[in-house]
């Protein structure tokens, strides 16, 4: 249902009313922003000196290092979660009951525990001196579970005939999985996988809590170690570093949406996963049930 | 077992804290999310723009960053003396509202076209159509995604614990800093969260069944 069904093309009265709403709404928003700016300026947060700190080579170097640290943790976690996700997905689809059960239990348990709890436990318990590895491992475990569910939904969305044809050709189980089902699953679920990677990128910010010097931790360090006019520049550092973070996430999200649009055009008979799918956010995969219905029900009728 | 028994009072406080912050920010997220969804389908362009901007921005913001903004930037602008609990709930609620908005919006688009057309043709206004016809019918399809959104919210509430809000992660942090072995502490905290999330998904399943009967 397009939004336009909800209202008629506005007549003269409605046009006036809508304009009034528009003006009032925009004014309220502008007033809010103005208030924010005035209050910030009052407290000296908008002084030139507060923002000048980003011209110092040392602080720039710090931020560059922090971006690198974030990307490093993200890279490790991305690889780790995809590998673990692949393993868990295959294990959960296995013909052997114990393997299937173990994978299911692992996925269900770690998916329903807050990521922060896992990361913190890994950090304190096993990798106290290696916060990067603790962060990457925690992220890999949690996101691996989510990616496993995504891949499983993808495998289930591959038309049944593909598997049957592969078996009929005499392929072994692992051949069928690895050279027939998985590639199609990955292709169908690529937008969802990338959206989950965006979540992974966002969740690297949890490194803040285990003192890993990623972007936010660096923001805190910069803000609490630099004094400008007797004040700590929390506002300016958070604004600058926050923007960098959000920009990185937006870029990756845009990639997911682009791939989804591109995939929609291709006619493969496999429904493309949605880029918005992991409502999962830093959350559970229960939503993938919804996603599963998206993909898995199309199996029989399509091009075999 | 000892860890739990020795520190049961703190654990209980933490558990209650988790439930409280989850409840408060769920309400904020739900109200705000519905409002934003209304904005996004409304006939007034600036409101639509506001809704879209909110969703795009907040969905791509790490929650930890949002917490930092709420704890360091917001008090500089509005009401300096807010309690960590309130700030945490607001951050969590605002963040989750963007997901609620998207879920509601996609729920709205599953209501058959004829319903809205019929409502319009008997002379209902935009608000009436949305409030009386479309949203009640969208509820049923929105409940499963909402369930997982609120479970995610429960889990995200752990981050509030790192910002001096009393809740379960705070307990874990406290005890591990006191030198207790992390494994039993981890297990108890995980169990605490599992109780909350299971209760929540049970509640939603109940709601879902109710809705099914109603149709």
Interface residues (C-beta under 8 A of the other chain):
Chain A: X1 X3 X5 X6 X7 X8 X10 X14 X18 X21 X22 X25 X26 X29 X35 X36 X39 X40 X43 X45 X109 X112 X113 X114 X115 X116 X117 X120 X121 X124 X125 X198 X201 X202 X203 X204 X205 X206 X208 X209 X216 X219 X220 X223 X234 X235 X238 X239 X242 X245 X246 X249 X250 X253 X276 X279 X280 X281 X282 X283 X284 X285 X286 X287 X289 X290
Chain B: X40 X41 X43 X44 X45 X46 X47 X50 X56 X57 X59 X60 X61 X62 X63 X64 X65 X68 X69 X72 X73 X76 X77 X78 X99 X102 X103 X108 X109 X111 X112 X113 X116 X117 X120 X126 X129 X130 X134 X144 X145 X147 X148 X149 X151 X152 X153 X154 X155 X156 X157 X158 X159 X161 X162 X168 X169 X172 X173 X176 X182 X183 X185 X186 X189 X190 X193 X194 X197 X201
